[in-house]
Amino acid sequence: MIEREAALPQLQTFFASQEASAAPVIADILRLAVDVSNHYSNDSLQGSIAVSYGRRVVVTQTVSLNELTRDHVIELIDYDPIKNIMLVVGEQEPDQGAILHWMVHHARDDIHISLLIHNLSEKQEKPSYHIIQEEISRDPLDRAKIVLKTLREKKAMIIPEYGLFITGMTQQDITQQITSKKR
């Protein structure tokens, strides 16, 4: 018998507004993107950044961090994980990384900023980051559950076949997590 992995339900996006978000935290996101790009000295570093803004989460699409602009920013108003429906403000549709950011920001009051980097090389992935050992399915809800469980003890982790995920209350927390892991 052939086993097949069930297809993931398509993320349905509804736009409250298709105008660019005017959230004041966008400047913080752009500054953090520059800091991370400069730290890793990698022009093609792909990732996304999210910052809590009240009950909303302002998140970027997964793009090269050194090319990140206001055009890549989406404001997540609400998300229903069971129906996989997201309500947003912005010109672009969110990607699957937005789901992880949303769920982490809404489950944990001690997390204000999160950074997800997808394409770190083996040399850049520091051995001192916690590596999640559990098998993780492609389902965003299952991935978020495992990440939230790991966040009880660790603020930064490598999610196998997904990337480096770092959380903190401030931009300084994120940059400290990155620089303290540098060889």
Residue pairs with C-beta under 8 A, 6 or more apart in sequence:
5 137
5 138
8 138
8 139
8 140
9 84
10 84
11 84
11 85
11 86
11 93
11 94
11 96
11 99
12 83
12 84
12 85
12 86
13 85
13 86
13 87
13 88
13 93
13 94
14 85
14 86
14 87
14 88
15 87
15 88
15 89
15 90
16 77
16 87
16 88
16 89
17 89
17 90
18 90
18 91
19 89
19 90
19 91
20 70
20 71
20 73
20 90
20 91
21 58
21 70
21 73
21 74
21 75
21 89
21 90
23 53
23 56
23 58
23 73
23 75
24 53
25 51
25 53
25 58
26 58
26 70
26 73
28 51
28 113
28 171
29 49
29 51
29 58
29 60
29 68
29 73
30 68
30 69
30 70
31 171
32 49
32 113
32 115
32 171
32 174
32 175
33 49
33 60
33 65
33 66
33 68
34 65
34 66
35 171
35 175
36 45
36 47
36 65
36 115
36 117
36 174
36 175
36 178
37 43
37 45
37 65
37 66
39 175
39 178
39 179
39 182
40 120
40 124
40 178
42 124
43 64
43 66
44 64
44 119
45 64
45 65
45 66
45 117
45 119
45 120
46 62
46 63
46 64
46 65
46 117
46 118
46 119
47 62
47 63
47 65
47 115
47 116
47 117
47 118
47 119
47 163
48 59
48 60
48 61
48 62
48 63
48 95
48 97
48 98
48 101
48 115
48 116
49 59
49 60
49 65
49 68
49 113
49 114
49 115
49 116
50 57
50 58
50 59
50 60
50 98
50 101
50 102
50 105
50 113
50 114
51 57
51 58
51 59
51 112
51 113
52 58
52 105
52 111
52 112
52 113
53 75
56 75
56 76
56 77
57 75
57 76
57 98
57 101
57 102
57 105
57 106
58 73
58 74
58 75
58 76
59 73
59 74
59 75
59 76
59 94
59 97
59 98
59 101
59 102
60 68
60 72
60 73
60 74
61 72
61 74
61 92
61 94
61 95
62 95
62 97
62 116
62 118
63 72
65 117
71 91
71 92
72 92
73 90
74 88
74 89
74 90
74 92
74 93
74 94
74 98
75 88
75 89
75 90
76 86
76 87
76 88
76 94
76 98
76 101
76 102
77 87
77 88
77 89
78 86
78 87
79 85
79 86
79 87
79 99
79 102
79 103
80 86
81 99
81 103
81 140
81 141
81 144
86 94
86 98
86 99
86 102
88 94
96 140
97 116
97 118
99 140
99 141
99 144
100 116
100 140
100 143
100 144
100 147
100 165
101 114
101 116
103 140
103 141
103 144
103 148
104 111
104 114
104 144
104 147
104 148
104 151
104 167
105 111
105 112
105 114
107 144
107 148
108 148
108 151
108 167
110 169
111 151
111 167
111 168
111 169
112 168
112 169
112 170
113 167
113 168
113 169
113 170
113 171
113 173
113 174
114 165
114 166
114 167
114 168
115 164
115 165
115 166
115 167
115 174
116 162
116 163
116 164
116 165
117 163
117 164
117 166
118 162
118 163
119 163
120 163
120 164
125 158
125 164
126 181
126 182
126 183
128 181
129 156
129 157
129 158
129 164
129 181
130 150
130 153
130 154
130 156
130 157
130 158
131 157
131 158
131 160
132 146
132 147
132 150
132 157
132 158
132 159
132 160
134 146
136 142
136 143
136 146
136 159
136 160
136 161
136 162
137 143
143 159
143 162
146 159
147 157
147 159
147 165
150 157
151 157
151 167
155 166
155 167
155 168
155 173
155 177
156 164
156 165
156 166
156 167
156 177
156 181
157 164
157 165
158 164
158 165
159 165
166 174
166 177
166 178
167 173
167 174
168 174
168 176
168 177
